[in-house]
Amino acid sequence: MPASPVRSPMRLTKSLLSSLAVLGLSAVCYAQNCSLCYTQAASAGSRVIQGLRSGILVLIIPPMFMSIGITILAYRKRNQFNRSETPAHVRHGKDW
């Protein structure tokens, strides 16, 4: 009997948490600061700092939603080309 293609919620949660831990605890993630940017932001006033924060959000949010949309679309269409219109007895054992 083949395994179910649907993952259990616990297994999905474990894989998601482990992926987040690997990405979040990576030292490379924290080493991405530009010294010039850091110096300019540190010496700037509160309006400039708020502008930088808003700019970062504007640059991060659209690609994030686009990536999520593409992932959802790919998930929904994952078996579109695997299904055959002809019944199994007509194909005579051909997988394609």
PDB file of N, CA, C and O in Angstrom, chain B, residues numbered from 101:
ATOM      1  N   MET B 101       0.842  -1.172   0.000  1.00  0.00           N
ATOM      2  CA  MET B 101       0.000   0.000   0.000  1.00  0.00           C
ATOM      3  C   MET B 101       0.893   1.243   0.000  1.00  0.00           C
ATOM      4  O   MET B 101       1.722   1.385   0.899  1.00  0.00           O
ATOM      5  N   PRO B 102       0.752   2.164  -0.992  1.00  0.00           N
ATOM      6  CA  PRO B 102       1.617   3.333  -1.069  1.00  0.00           C
ATOM      7  C   PRO B 102       1.315   4.308   0.059  1.00  0.00           C
ATOM      8  O   PRO B 102       0.201   4.381   0.578  1.00  0.00           O
ATOM      9  N   ALA B 103       2.349   5.049   0.412  1.00  0.00           N
ATOM     10  CA  ALA B 103       2.192   6.041   1.475  1.00  0.00           C
ATOM     11  C   ALA B 103       1.311   7.177   0.977  1.00  0.00           C
ATOM     12  O   ALA B 103       1.285   7.482  -0.216  1.00  0.00           O
ATOM     13  N   SER B 104       0.606   7.785   1.883  1.00  0.00           N
ATOM     14  CA  SER B 104      -0.282   8.886   1.546  1.00  0.00           C
ATOM     15  C   SER B 104       0.541  10.101   1.135  1.00  0.00           C
ATOM     16  O   SER B 104       1.527  10.427   1.797  1.00  0.00           O
ATOM     17  N   PRO B 105       0.149  10.788   0.038  1.00  0.00           N
ATOM     18  CA  PRO B 105       0.911  11.959  -0.383  1.00  0.00           C
ATOM     19  C   PRO B 105       0.715  13.158   0.548  1.00  0.00           C
ATOM     20  O   PRO B 105       1.472  14.126   0.471  1.00  0.00           O
ATOM     21  N   VAL B 106      -0.277  13.105   1.412  1.00  0.00           N
ATOM     22  CA  VAL B 106      -0.545  14.201   2.327  1.00  0.00           C
ATOM     23  C   VAL B 106       0.332  14.024   3.554  1.00  0.00           C
ATOM     24  O   VAL B 106       0.326  12.965   4.182  1.00  0.00           O
ATOM     25  N   ARG B 107       1.077  15.050   3.891  1.00  0.00           N
ATOM     26  CA  ARG B 107       1.939  14.991   5.060  1.00  0.00           C
ATOM     27  C   ARG B 107       1.131  15.235   6.324  1.00  0.00           C
ATOM     28  O   ARG B 107       0.136  15.959   6.316  1.00  0.00           O
ATOM     29  N   SER B 108       1.571  14.625   7.394  1.00  0.00           N
ATOM     30  CA  SER B 108       0.900  14.858   8.658  1.00  0.00           C
ATOM     31  C   SER B 108       1.238  16.265   9.140  1.00  0.00           C
ATOM     32  O   SER B 108       2.313  16.779   8.833  1.00  0.00           O
ATOM     33  N   PRO B 109       0.341  16.889   9.883  1.00  0.00           N
ATOM     34  CA  PRO B 109       0.598  18.250  10.369  1.00  0.00           C
ATOM     35  C   PRO B 109       1.827  18.323  11.273  1.00  0.00           C
ATOM     36  O   PRO B 109       2.547  19.321  11.260  1.00  0.00           O
ATOM     37  N   MET B 110       2.069  17.279  12.051  1.00  0.00           N
ATOM     38  CA  MET B 110       3.220  17.287  12.948  1.00  0.00           C
ATOM     39  C   MET B 110       4.523  17.255  12.156  1.00  0.00           C
ATOM     40  O   MET B 110       5.474  17.956  12.502  1.00  0.00           O
ATOM     41  N   ARG B 111       4.574  16.451  11.103  1.00  0.00           N
ATOM     42  CA  ARG B 111       5.780  16.356  10.290  1.00  0.00           C
ATOM     43  C   ARG B 111       6.031  17.675   9.561  1.00  0.00           C
ATOM     44  O   ARG B 111       7.171  18.126   9.453  1.00  0.00           O
ATOM     45  N   LEU B 112       4.969  18.280   9.068  1.00  0.00           N
ATOM     46  CA  LEU B 112       5.090  19.566   8.384  1.00  0.00           C
ATOM     47  C   LEU B 112       5.574  20.643   9.351  1.00  0.00           C
ATOM     48  O   LEU B 112       6.413  21.468   8.989  1.00  0.00           O
ATOM     49  N   THR B 113       5.060  20.643  10.559  1.00  0.00           N
ATOM     50  CA  THR B 113       5.469  21.614  11.571  1.00  0.00           C
ATOM     51  C   THR B 113       6.936  21.434  11.930  1.00  0.00           C
ATOM     52  O   THR B 113       7.670  22.414  12.060  1.00  0.00           O
ATOM     53  N   LYS B 114       7.365  20.195  12.090  1.00  0.00           N
ATOM     54  CA  LYS B 114       8.771  19.932  12.424  1.00  0.00           C
ATOM     55  C   LYS B 114       9.697  20.396  11.315  1.00  0.00           C
ATOM     56  O   LYS B 114      10.734  21.000  11.589  1.00  0.00           O
ATOM     57  N   SER B 115       9.341  20.125  10.070  1.00  0.00           N
ATOM     58  CA  SER B 115      10.211  20.538   8.969  1.00  0.00           C
ATOM     59  C   SER B 115      10.242  22.053   8.837  1.00  0.00           C
ATOM     60  O   SER B 115      11.286  22.624   8.523  1.00  0.00           O
ATOM     61  N   LEU B 116       9.113  22.711   9.071  1.00  0.00           N
ATOM     62  CA  LEU B 116       9.067  24.160   9.002  1.00  0.00           C
ATOM     63  C   LEU B 116       9.910  24.786  10.110  1.00  0.00           C
ATOM     64  O   LEU B 116      10.676  25.717   9.859  1.00  0.00           O
ATOM     65  N   LEU B 117       9.773  24.284  11.321  1.00  0.00           N
ATOM     66  CA  LEU B 117      10.546  24.817  12.440  1.00  0.00           C
ATOM     67  C   LEU B 117      12.044  24.575  12.267  1.00  0.00           C
ATOM     68  O   LEU B 117      12.854  25.445  12.588  1.00  0.00           O
ATOM     69  N   SER B 118      12.408  23.414  11.768  1.00  0.00           N
ATOM     70  CA  SER B 118      13.832  23.153  11.568  1.00  0.00           C
ATOM     71  C   SER B 118      14.402  24.040  10.466  1.00  0.00           C
ATOM     72  O   SER B 118      15.544  24.489  10.570  1.00  0.00           O
ATOM     73  N   SER B 119      13.635  24.297   9.421  1.00  0.00           N
ATOM     74  CA  SER B 119      14.093  25.196   8.356  1.00  0.00           C
ATOM     75  C   SER B 119      14.268  26.613   8.880  1.00  0.00           C
ATOM     76  O   SER B 119      15.255  27.278   8.567  1.00  0.00           O
ATOM     77  N   LEU B 120      13.320  27.068   9.668  1.00  0.00           N
ATOM     78  CA  LEU B 120      13.427  28.404  10.254  1.00  0.00           C
ATOM     79  C   LEU B 120      14.606  28.507  11.211  1.00  0.00           C
ATOM     80  O   LEU B 120      15.273  29.541  11.267  1.00  0.00           O
ATOM     81  N   ALA B 121      14.865  27.449  11.962  1.00  0.00           N
ATOM     82  CA  ALA B 121      15.995  27.459  12.893  1.00  0.00           C
ATOM     83  C   ALA B 121      17.313  27.534  12.138  1.00  0.00           C
ATOM     84  O   ALA B 121      18.219  28.262  12.542  1.00  0.00           O
ATOM     85  N   VAL B 122      17.427  26.792  11.052  1.00  0.00           N
ATOM     86  CA  VAL B 122      18.666  26.822  10.266  1.00  0.00           C
ATOM     87  C   VAL B 122      18.891  28.210   9.680  1.00  0.00           C
ATOM     88  O   VAL B 122      20.007  28.728   9.716  1.00  0.00           O
ATOM     89  N   LEU B 123      17.840  28.810   9.145  1.00  0.00           N
ATOM     90  CA  LEU B 123      17.976  30.140   8.567  1.00  0.00           C
ATOM     91  C   LEU B 123      18.176  31.216   9.630  1.00  0.00           C
ATOM     92  O   LEU B 123      18.974  32.135   9.442  1.00  0.00           O
ATOM     93  N   GLY B 124      17.465  31.107  10.731  1.00  0.00           N
ATOM     94  CA  GLY B 124      17.520  32.126  11.764  1.00  0.00           C
ATOM     95  C   GLY B 124      18.770  32.091  12.614  1.00  0.00           C
ATOM     96  O   GLY B 124      19.196  33.127  13.124  1.00  0.00           O
ATOM     97  N   LEU B 125      19.360  30.940  12.775  1.00  0.00           N
ATOM     98  CA  LEU B 125      20.531  30.815  13.626  1.00  0.00           C
ATOM     99  C   LEU B 125      21.838  30.852  12.846  1.00  0.00           C
ATOM    100  O   LEU B 125      22.912  30.687  13.425  1.00  0.00           O
ATOM    101  N   SER B 126      21.756  31.061  11.573  1.00  0.00           N
ATOM    102  CA  SER B 126      22.944  31.101  10.735  1.00  0.00           C
ATOM    103  C   SER B 126      23.721  32.393  10.990  1.00  0.00           C
ATOM    104  O   SER B 126      23.141  33.478  11.032  1.00  0.00           O
ATOM    105  N   ALA B 127      25.020  32.265  11.156  1.00  0.00           N
ATOM    106  CA  ALA B 127      25.862  33.443  11.389  1.00  0.00           C
ATOM    107  C   ALA B 127      25.936  34.321  10.146  1.00  0.00           C
ATOM    108  O   ALA B 127      26.146  35.529  10.255  1.00  0.00           O
ATOM    109  N   VAL B 128      25.768  33.734   8.976  1.00  0.00           N
ATOM    110  CA  VAL B 128      25.826  34.503   7.741  1.00  0.00           C
ATOM    111  C   VAL B 128      24.676  35.506   7.677  1.00  0.00           C
ATOM    112  O   VAL B 128      24.832  36.590   7.116  1.00  0.00           O
ATOM    113  N   CYS B 129      23.539  35.157   8.241  1.00  0.00           N
ATOM    114  CA  CYS B 129      22.383  36.064   8.220  1.00  0.00           C
ATOM    115  C   CYS B 129      22.662  37.359   8.964  1.00  0.00           C
ATOM    116  O   CYS B 129      22.151  38.414   8.590  1.00  0.00           O
ATOM    117  N   TYR B 130      23.460  37.287  10.002  1.00  0.00           N
ATOM    118  CA  TYR B 130      23.736  38.470  10.808  1.00  0.00           C
ATOM    119  C   TYR B 130      24.931  39.261  10.289  1.00  0.00           C
ATOM    120  O   TYR B 130      25.208  40.347  10.797  1.00  0.00           O
ATOM    121  N   ALA B 131      25.635  38.754   9.307  1.00  0.00           N
ATOM    122  CA  ALA B 131      26.828  39.414   8.801  1.00  0.00           C
ATOM    123  C   ALA B 131      26.554  40.200   7.524  1.00  0.00           C
ATOM    124  O   ALA B 131      27.487  40.464   6.767  1.00  0.00           O
ATOM    125  N   GLN B 132      25.323  40.577   7.263  1.00  0.00           N
ATOM    126  CA  GLN B 132      24.977  41.241   6.017  1.00  0.00           C
ATOM    127  C   GLN B 132      24.908  42.761   6.133  1.00  0.00           C
ATOM    128  O   GLN B 132      24.313  43.407   5.270  1.00  0.00           O
ATOM    129  N   ASN B 133      25.486  43.342   7.154  1.00  0.00           N
ATOM    130  CA  ASN B 133      25.430  44.787   7.331  1.00  0.00           C
ATOM    131  C   ASN B 133      26.538  45.468   6.549  1.00  0.00           C
ATOM    132  O   ASN B 133      27.688  45.030   6.571  1.00  0.00           O
ATOM    133  N   CYS B 134      26.190  46.522   5.869  1.00  0.00           N
ATOM    134  CA  CYS B 134      27.165  47.360   5.184  1.00  0.00           C
ATOM    135  C   CYS B 134      27.635  48.405   6.189  1.00  0.00           C
ATOM    136  O   CYS B 134      26.813  49.082   6.806  1.00  0.00           O
ATOM    137  N   SER B 135      28.934  48.543   6.358  1.00  0.00           N
ATOM    138  CA  SER B 135      29.441  49.468   7.375  1.00  0.00           C
ATOM    139  C   SER B 135      29.084  50.915   7.049  1.00  0.00           C
ATOM    140  O   SER B 135      28.811  51.697   7.960  1.00  0.00           O
ATOM    141  N   LEU B 136      29.081  51.284   5.781  1.00  0.00           N
ATOM    142  CA  LEU B 136      28.716  52.644   5.408  1.00  0.00           C
ATOM    143  C   LEU B 136      27.245  52.915   5.720  1.00  0.00           C
ATOM    144  O   LEU B 136      26.904  53.973   6.250  1.00  0.00           O
ATOM    145  N   CYS B 137      26.374  51.956   5.391  1.00  0.00           N
ATOM    146  CA  CYS B 137      24.949  52.109   5.689  1.00  0.00           C
ATOM    147  C   CYS B 137      24.715  52.211   7.185  1.00  0.00           C
ATOM    148  O   CYS B 137      23.910  53.020   7.647  1.00  0.00           O
ATOM    149  N   TYR B 138      25.424  51.385   7.935  1.00  0.00           N
ATOM    150  CA  TYR B 138      25.264  51.392   9.385  1.00  0.00           C
ATOM    151  C   TYR B 138      25.712  52.733   9.971  1.00  0.00           C
ATOM    152  O   TYR B 138      25.047  53.277  10.853  1.00  0.00           O
ATOM    153  N   THR B 139      26.821  53.259   9.489  1.00  0.00           N
ATOM    154  CA  THR B 139      27.330  54.538   9.985  1.00  0.00           C
ATOM    155  C   THR B 139      26.370  55.669   9.644  1.00  0.00           C
ATOM    156  O   THR B 139      26.096  56.525  10.484  1.00  0.00           O
ATOM    157  N   GLN B 140      25.861  55.677   8.423  1.00  0.00           N
ATOM    158  CA  GLN B 140      24.930  56.728   8.019  1.00  0.00           C
ATOM    159  C   GLN B 140      23.623  56.649   8.808  1.00  0.00           C
ATOM    160  O   GLN B 140      23.078  57.677   9.208  1.00  0.00           O
ATOM    161  N   ALA B 141      23.125  55.453   9.029  1.00  0.00           N
ATOM    162  CA  ALA B 141      21.876  55.301   9.775  1.00  0.00           C
ATOM    163  C   ALA B 141      22.063  55.672  11.236  1.00  0.00           C
ATOM    164  O   ALA B 141      21.156  56.232  11.852  1.00  0.00           O
ATOM    165  N   ALA B 142      23.223  55.368  11.797  1.00  0.00           N
ATOM    166  CA  ALA B 142      23.470  55.675  13.203  1.00  0.00           C
ATOM    167  C   ALA B 142      23.582  57.178  13.426  1.00  0.00           C
ATOM    168  O   ALA B 142      23.187  57.678  14.480  1.00  0.00           O
ATOM    169  N   SER B 143      24.116  57.905  12.442  1.00  0.00           N
ATOM    170  CA  SER B 143      24.278  59.345  12.619  1.00  0.00           C
ATOM    171  C   SER B 143      23.055  60.135  12.142  1.00  0.00           C
ATOM    172  O   SER B 143      23.024  61.357  12.289  1.00  0.00           O
ATOM    173  N   ALA B 144      22.075  59.480  11.589  1.00  0.00           N
ATOM    174  CA  ALA B 144      20.896  60.160  11.056  1.00  0.00           C
ATOM    175  C   ALA B 144      19.883  60.434  12.172  1.00  0.00           C
ATOM    176  O   ALA B 144      19.955  59.881  13.270  1.00  0.00           O
ATOM    177  N   GLY B 145      18.955  61.297  11.841  1.00  0.00           N
ATOM    178  CA  GLY B 145      17.887  61.623  12.776  1.00  0.00           C
ATOM    179  C   GLY B 145      16.785  60.581  12.744  1.00  0.00           C
ATOM    180  O   GLY B 145      16.849  59.617  11.981  1.00  0.00           O
ATOM    181  N   SER B 146      15.780  60.781  13.573  1.00  0.00           N
ATOM    182  CA  SER B 146      14.707  59.801  13.700  1.00  0.00           C
ATOM    183  C   SER B 146      13.852  59.713  12.428  1.00  0.00           C
ATOM    184  O   SER B 146      13.336  58.644  12.103  1.00  0.00           O
ATOM    185  N   ARG B 147      13.699  60.847  11.700  1.00  0.00           N
ATOM    186  CA  ARG B 147      12.914  60.803  10.451  1.00  0.00           C
ATOM    187  C   ARG B 147      13.597  59.957   9.393  1.00  0.00           C
ATOM    188  O   ARG B 147      12.941  59.212   8.665  1.00  0.00           O
ATOM    189  N   VAL B 148      14.912  60.072   9.309  1.00  0.00           N
ATOM    190  CA  VAL B 148      15.654  59.298   8.314  1.00  0.00           C
ATOM    191  C   VAL B 148      15.613  57.819   8.675  1.00  0.00           C
ATOM    192  O   VAL B 148      15.468  56.974   7.791  1.00  0.00           O
ATOM    193  N   ILE B 149      15.737  57.498   9.936  1.00  0.00           N
ATOM    194  CA  ILE B 149      15.682  56.106  10.378  1.00  0.00           C
ATOM    195  C   ILE B 149      14.311  55.515  10.071  1.00  0.00           C
ATOM    196  O   ILE B 149      14.215  54.378   9.610  1.00  0.00           O
ATOM    197  N   GLN B 150      13.242  56.286  10.326  1.00  0.00           N
ATOM    198  CA  GLN B 150      11.895  55.800  10.007  1.00  0.00           C
ATOM    199  C   GLN B 150      11.732  55.626   8.500  1.00  0.00           C
ATOM    200  O   GLN B 150      11.077  54.684   8.055  1.00  0.00           O
ATOM    201  N   GLY B 151      12.320  56.522   7.712  1.00  0.00           N
ATOM    202  CA  GLY B 151      12.289  56.382   6.261  1.00  0.00           C
ATOM    203  C   GLY B 151      13.020  55.137   5.791  1.00  0.00           C
ATOM    204  O   GLY B 151      12.563  54.459   4.871  1.00  0.00           O
ATOM    205  N   LEU B 152      14.154  54.829   6.416  1.00  0.00           N
ATOM    206  CA  LEU B 152      14.885  53.607   6.073  1.00  0.00           C
ATOM    207  C   LEU B 152      14.063  52.366   6.398  1.00  0.00           C
ATOM    208  O   LEU B 152      14.016  51.417   5.616  1.00  0.00           O
ATOM    209  N   ARG B 153      13.429  52.384   7.538  1.00  0.00           N
ATOM    210  CA  ARG B 153      12.592  51.240   7.919  1.00  0.00           C
ATOM    211  C   ARG B 153      11.432  51.059   6.949  1.00  0.00           C
ATOM    212  O   ARG B 153      11.121  49.936   6.553  1.00  0.00           O
ATOM    213  N   SER B 154      10.796  52.152   6.567  1.00  0.00           N
ATOM    214  CA  SER B 154       9.692  52.070   5.607  1.00  0.00           C
ATOM    215  C   SER B 154      10.189  51.581   4.252  1.00  0.00           C
ATOM    216  O   SER B 154       9.525  50.779   3.595  1.00  0.00           O
ATOM    217  N   GLY B 155      11.361  52.067   3.836  1.00  0.00           N
ATOM    218  CA  GLY B 155      11.930  51.634   2.560  1.00  0.00           C
ATOM    219  C   GLY B 155      12.255  50.155   2.542  1.00  0.00           C
ATOM    220  O   GLY B 155      12.048  49.475   1.537  1.00  0.00           O
ATOM    221  N   ILE B 156      12.765  49.660   3.661  1.00  0.00           N
ATOM    222  CA  ILE B 156      13.074  48.235   3.756  1.00  0.00           C
ATOM    223  C   ILE B 156      11.794  47.415   3.625  1.00  0.00           C
ATOM    224  O   ILE B 156      11.779  46.400   2.930  1.00  0.00           O
ATOM    225  N   LEU B 157      10.729  47.843   4.283  1.00  0.00           N
ATOM    226  CA  LEU B 157       9.461  47.119   4.176  1.00  0.00           C
ATOM    227  C   LEU B 157       8.909  47.158   2.752  1.00  0.00           C
ATOM    228  O   LEU B 157       8.384  46.163   2.251  1.00  0.00           O
ATOM    229  N   VAL B 158       9.035  48.315   2.109  1.00  0.00           N
ATOM    230  CA  VAL B 158       8.538  48.438   0.740  1.00  0.00           C
ATOM    231  C   VAL B 158       9.314  47.516  -0.196  1.00  0.00           C
ATOM    232  O   VAL B 158       8.746  46.970  -1.142  1.00  0.00           O
ATOM    233  N   LEU B 159      10.598  47.341   0.060  1.00  0.00           N
ATOM    234  CA  LEU B 159      11.410  46.482  -0.793  1.00  0.00           C
ATOM    235  C   LEU B 159      11.264  44.995  -0.470  1.00  0.00           C
ATOM    236  O   LEU B 159      11.550  44.154  -1.322  1.00  0.00           O
ATOM    237  N   ILE B 160      10.830  44.661   0.731  1.00  0.00           N
ATOM    238  CA  ILE B 160      10.733  43.251   1.122  1.00  0.00           C
ATOM    239  C   ILE B 160       9.347  42.672   0.880  1.00  0.00           C
ATOM    240  O   ILE B 160       9.236  41.536   0.418  1.00  0.00           O
ATOM    241  N   ILE B 161       8.294  43.412   1.177  1.00  0.00           N
ATOM    242  CA  ILE B 161       6.935  42.857   1.163  1.00  0.00           C
ATOM    243  C   ILE B 161       6.465  42.409  -0.228  1.00  0.00           C
ATOM    244  O   ILE B 161       5.959  41.291  -0.331  1.00  0.00           O
ATOM    245  N   PRO B 162       6.593  43.197  -1.302  1.00  0.00           N
ATOM    246  CA  PRO B 162       6.105  42.712  -2.605  1.00  0.00           C
ATOM    247  C   PRO B 162       6.778  41.415  -3.086  1.00  0.00           C
ATOM    248  O   PRO B 162       6.070  40.508  -3.524  1.00  0.00           O
ATOM    249  N   PRO B 163       8.123  41.288  -3.025  1.00  0.00           N
ATOM    250  CA  PRO B 163       8.701  40.010  -3.447  1.00  0.00           C
ATOM    251  C   PRO B 163       8.279  38.839  -2.564  1.00  0.00           C
ATOM    252  O   PRO B 163       8.164  37.709  -3.040  1.00  0.00           O
ATOM    253  N   MET B 164       8.050  39.106  -1.284  1.00  0.00           N
ATOM    254  CA  MET B 164       7.616  38.046  -0.391  1.00  0.00           C
ATOM    255  C   MET B 164       6.233  37.536  -0.815  1.00  0.00           C
ATOM    256  O   MET B 164       6.015  36.327  -0.899  1.00  0.00           O
ATOM    257  N   PHE B 165       5.304  38.459  -1.081  1.00  0.00           N
ATOM    258  CA  PHE B 165       3.970  38.035  -1.500  1.00  0.00           C
ATOM    259  C   PHE B 165       3.998  37.369  -2.877  1.00  0.00           C
ATOM    260  O   PHE B 165       3.228  36.444  -3.135  1.00  0.00           O
ATOM    261  N   MET B 166       4.878  37.833  -3.754  1.00  0.00           N
ATOM    262  CA  MET B 166       4.999  37.196  -5.066  1.00  0.00           C
ATOM    263  C   MET B 166       5.528  35.770  -4.918  1.00  0.00           C
ATOM    264  O   MET B 166       5.051  34.859  -5.596  1.00  0.00           O
ATOM    265  N   SER B 167       6.499  35.574  -4.046  1.00  0.00           N
ATOM    266  CA  SER B 167       7.042  34.232  -3.813  1.00  0.00           C
ATOM    267  C   SER B 167       5.986  33.314  -3.210  1.00  0.00           C
ATOM    268  O   SER B 167       5.874  32.152  -3.600  1.00  0.00           O
ATOM    269  N   ILE B 168       5.223  33.825  -2.275  1.00  0.00           N
ATOM    270  CA  ILE B 168       4.156  33.030  -1.668  1.00  0.00           C
ATOM    271  C   ILE B 168       3.106  32.670  -2.722  1.00  0.00           C
ATOM    272  O   ILE B 168       2.624  31.537  -2.757  1.00  0.00           O
ATOM    273  N   GLY B 169       2.754  33.627  -3.576  1.00  0.00           N
ATOM    274  CA  GLY B 169       1.782  33.360  -4.625  1.00  0.00           C
ATOM    275  C   GLY B 169       2.261  32.307  -5.617  1.00  0.00           C
ATOM    276  O   GLY B 169       1.491  31.433  -6.015  1.00  0.00           O
ATOM    277  N   ILE B 170       3.530  32.383  -6.018  1.00  0.00           N
ATOM    278  CA  ILE B 170       4.080  31.390  -6.944  1.00  0.00           C
ATOM    279  C   ILE B 170       4.123  30.024  -6.290  1.00  0.00           C
ATOM    280  O   ILE B 170       3.840  29.016  -6.938  1.00  0.00           O
ATOM    281  N   THR B 171       4.477  29.976  -4.999  1.00  0.00           N
ATOM    282  CA  THR B 171       4.512  28.704  -4.284  1.00  0.00           C
ATOM    283  C   THR B 171       3.119  28.088  -4.206  1.00  0.00           C
ATOM    284  O   THR B 171       2.962  26.889  -4.437  1.00  0.00           O
ATOM    285  N   ILE B 172       2.112  28.886  -3.885  1.00  0.00           N
ATOM    286  CA  ILE B 172       0.740  28.380  -3.812  1.00  0.00           C
ATOM    287  C   ILE B 172       0.279  27.901  -5.185  1.00  0.00           C
ATOM    288  O   ILE B 172      -0.350  26.849  -5.298  1.00  0.00           O
ATOM    289  N   LEU B 173       0.586  28.666  -6.220  1.00  0.00           N
ATOM    290  CA  LEU B 173       0.207  28.278  -7.574  1.00  0.00           C
ATOM    291  C   LEU B 173       0.881  26.971  -7.987  1.00  0.00           C
ATOM    292  O   LEU B 173       0.242  26.102  -8.579  1.00  0.00           O
ATOM    293  N   ALA B 174       2.163  26.832  -7.677  1.00  0.00           N
ATOM    294  CA  ALA B 174       2.877  25.596  -8.017  1.00  0.00           C
ATOM    295  C   ALA B 174       2.319  24.418  -7.232  1.00  0.00           C
ATOM    296  O   ALA B 174       2.231  23.309  -7.758  1.00  0.00           O
ATOM    297  N   TYR B 175       1.943  24.647  -5.981  1.00  0.00           N
ATOM    298  CA  TYR B 175       1.375  23.571  -5.165  1.00  0.00           C
ATOM    299  C   TYR B 175       0.035  23.108  -5.730  1.00  0.00           C
ATOM    300  O   TYR B 175      -0.248  21.911  -5.768  1.00  0.00           O
ATOM    301  N   ARG B 176      -0.776  24.047  -6.163  1.00  0.00           N
ATOM    302  CA  ARG B 176      -2.091  23.687  -6.715  1.00  0.00           C
ATOM    303  C   ARG B 176      -1.985  22.987  -8.065  1.00  0.00           C
ATOM    304  O   ARG B 176      -2.816  22.139  -8.391  1.00  0.00           O
ATOM    305  N   LYS B 177      -0.983  23.331  -8.841  1.00  0.00           N
ATOM    306  CA  LYS B 177      -0.823  22.773 -10.186  1.00  0.00           C
ATOM    307  C   LYS B 177       0.149  21.598 -10.226  1.00  0.00           C
ATOM    308  O   LYS B 177       0.509  21.156 -11.316  1.00  0.00           O
ATOM    309  N   ARG B 178       0.585  21.077  -9.086  1.00  0.00           N
ATOM    310  CA  ARG B 178       1.645  20.081  -9.032  1.00  0.00           C
ATOM    311  C   ARG B 178       1.311  18.789  -9.761  1.00  0.00           C
ATOM    312  O   ARG B 178       2.227  18.147 -10.276  1.00  0.00           O
ATOM    313  N   ASN B 179       0.074  18.379  -9.832  1.00  0.00           N
ATOM    314  CA  ASN B 179      -0.286  17.123 -10.473  1.00  0.00           C
ATOM    315  C   ASN B 179      -1.050  17.322 -11.774  1.00  0.00           C
ATOM    316  O   ASN B 179      -1.688  16.389 -12.262  1.00  0.00           O
ATOM    317  N   GLN B 180      -0.998  18.504 -12.333  1.00  0.00           N
ATOM    318  CA  GLN B 180      -1.774  18.800 -13.530  1.00  0.00           C
ATOM    319  C   GLN B 180      -1.351  17.930 -14.708  1.00  0.00           C
ATOM    320  O   GLN B 180      -2.202  17.489 -15.480  1.00  0.00           O
ATOM    321  N   PHE B 181      -0.070  17.679 -14.860  1.00  0.00           N
ATOM    322  CA  PHE B 181       0.401  16.920 -16.007  1.00  0.00           C
ATOM    323  C   PHE B 181       0.613  15.446 -15.688  1.00  0.00           C
ATOM    324  O   PHE B 181       0.991  14.685 -16.579  1.00  0.00           O
ATOM    325  N   ASN B 182       0.387  15.022 -14.466  1.00  0.00           N
ATOM    326  CA  ASN B 182       0.538  13.623 -14.097  1.00  0.00           C
ATOM    327  C   ASN B 182      -0.733  12.821 -14.345  1.00  0.00           C
ATOM    328  O   ASN B 182      -0.684  11.598 -14.470  1.00  0.00           O
ATOM    329  N   ARG B 183      -1.842  13.493 -14.416  1.00  0.00           N
ATOM    330  CA  ARG B 183      -3.110  12.804 -14.627  1.00  0.00           C
ATOM    331  C   ARG B 183      -3.312  12.537 -16.104  1.00  0.00           C
ATOM    332  O   ARG B 183      -3.020  13.386 -16.946  1.00  0.00           O
ATOM    333  N   SER B 184      -3.807  11.371 -16.407  1.00  0.00           N
ATOM    334  CA  SER B 184      -4.018  10.996 -17.795  1.00  0.00           C
ATOM    335  C   SER B 184      -5.507  10.970 -18.091  1.00  0.00           C
ATOM    336  O   SER B 184      -6.313  10.609 -17.234  1.00  0.00           O
ATOM    337  N   GLU B 185      -5.862  11.349 -19.294  1.00  0.00           N
ATOM    338  CA  GLU B 185      -7.267  11.326 -19.716  1.00  0.00           C
ATOM    339  C   GLU B 185      -7.718   9.913 -20.069  1.00  0.00           C
ATOM    340  O   GLU B 185      -8.907   9.602 -19.991  1.00  0.00           O
ATOM    341  N   THR B 186      -6.782   9.064 -20.453  1.00  0.00           N
ATOM    342  CA  THR B 186      -7.144   7.708 -20.862  1.00  0.00           C
ATOM    343  C   THR B 186      -7.123   6.777 -19.665  1.00  0.00           C
ATOM    344  O   THR B 186      -6.282   6.924 -18.778  1.00  0.00           O
ATOM    345  N   PRO B 187      -8.047   5.815 -19.630  1.00  0.00           N
ATOM    346  CA  PRO B 187      -8.060   4.873 -18.515  1.00  0.00           C
ATOM    347  C   PRO B 187      -6.818   3.984 -18.521  1.00  0.00           C
ATOM    348  O   PRO B 187      -6.133   3.863 -19.536  1.00  0.00           O
ATOM    349  N   ALA B 188      -6.544   3.375 -17.393  1.00  0.00           N
ATOM    350  CA  ALA B 188      -5.338   2.567 -17.228  1.00  0.00           C
ATOM    351  C   ALA B 188      -5.337   1.349 -18.143  1.00  0.00           C
ATOM    352  O   ALA B 188      -4.272   0.957 -18.620  1.00  0.00           O
ATOM    353  N   HIS B 189      -6.485   0.738 -18.405  1.00  0.00           N
ATOM    354  CA  HIS B 189      -6.509  -0.466 -19.238  1.00  0.00           C
ATOM    355  C   HIS B 189      -6.227  -0.150 -20.715  1.00  0.00           C
ATOM    356  O   HIS B 189      -5.880  -1.054 -21.475  1.00  0.00           O
ATOM    357  N   VAL B 190      -6.369   1.115 -21.132  1.00  0.00           N
ATOM    358  CA  VAL B 190      -6.093   1.492 -22.508  1.00  0.00           C
ATOM    359  C   VAL B 190      -4.604   1.787 -22.705  1.00  0.00           C
ATOM    360  O   VAL B 190      -4.071   1.573 -23.794  1.00  0.00           O
ATOM    361  N   ARG B 191      -3.928   2.276 -21.658  1.00  0.00           N
ATOM    362  CA  ARG B 191      -2.530   2.652 -21.765  1.00  0.00           C
ATOM    363  C   ARG B 191      -1.593   1.460 -21.892  1.00  0.00           C
ATOM    364  O   ARG B 191      -0.487   1.612 -22.412  1.00  0.00           O
ATOM    365  N   HIS B 192      -1.991   0.301 -21.444  1.00  0.00           N
ATOM    366  CA  HIS B 192      -1.214  -0.944 -21.520  1.00  0.00           C
ATOM    367  C   HIS B 192       0.135  -0.819 -20.831  1.00  0.00           C
ATOM    368  O   HIS B 192       1.159  -1.228 -21.378  1.00  0.00           O
ATOM    369  N   GLY B 193       0.135  -0.252 -19.624  1.00  0.00           N
ATOM    370  CA  GLY B 193       1.338  -0.225 -18.818  1.00  0.00           C
ATOM    371  C   GLY B 193       2.272   0.944 -19.090  1.00  0.00           C
ATOM    372  O   GLY B 193       3.330   1.034 -18.467  1.00  0.00           O
ATOM    373  N   LYS B 194       1.920   1.821 -19.980  1.00  0.00           N
ATOM    374  CA  LYS B 194       2.776   2.972 -20.250  1.00  0.00           C
ATOM    375  C   LYS B 194       2.564   4.009 -19.150  1.00  0.00           C
ATOM    376  O   LYS B 194       1.432   4.321 -18.780  1.00  0.00           O
ATOM    377  N   ASP B 195       3.686   4.540 -18.632  1.00  0.00           N
ATOM    378  CA  ASP B 195       3.592   5.552 -17.586  1.00  0.00           C
ATOM    379  C   ASP B 195       3.438   6.950 -18.166  1.00  0.00           C
ATOM    380  O   ASP B 195       3.077   7.880 -17.444  1.00  0.00           O
ATOM    381  N   TRP B 196       3.695   7.107 -19.408  1.00  0.00           N
ATOM    382  CA  TRP B 196       3.595   8.424 -20.011  1.00  0.00           C
ATOM    383  C   TRP B 196       2.756   8.328 -21.213  1.00  0.00           C
ATOM    384  O   TRP B 196       2.531   9.331 -21.891  1.00  0.00           O
TER     385      TRP B 196
END
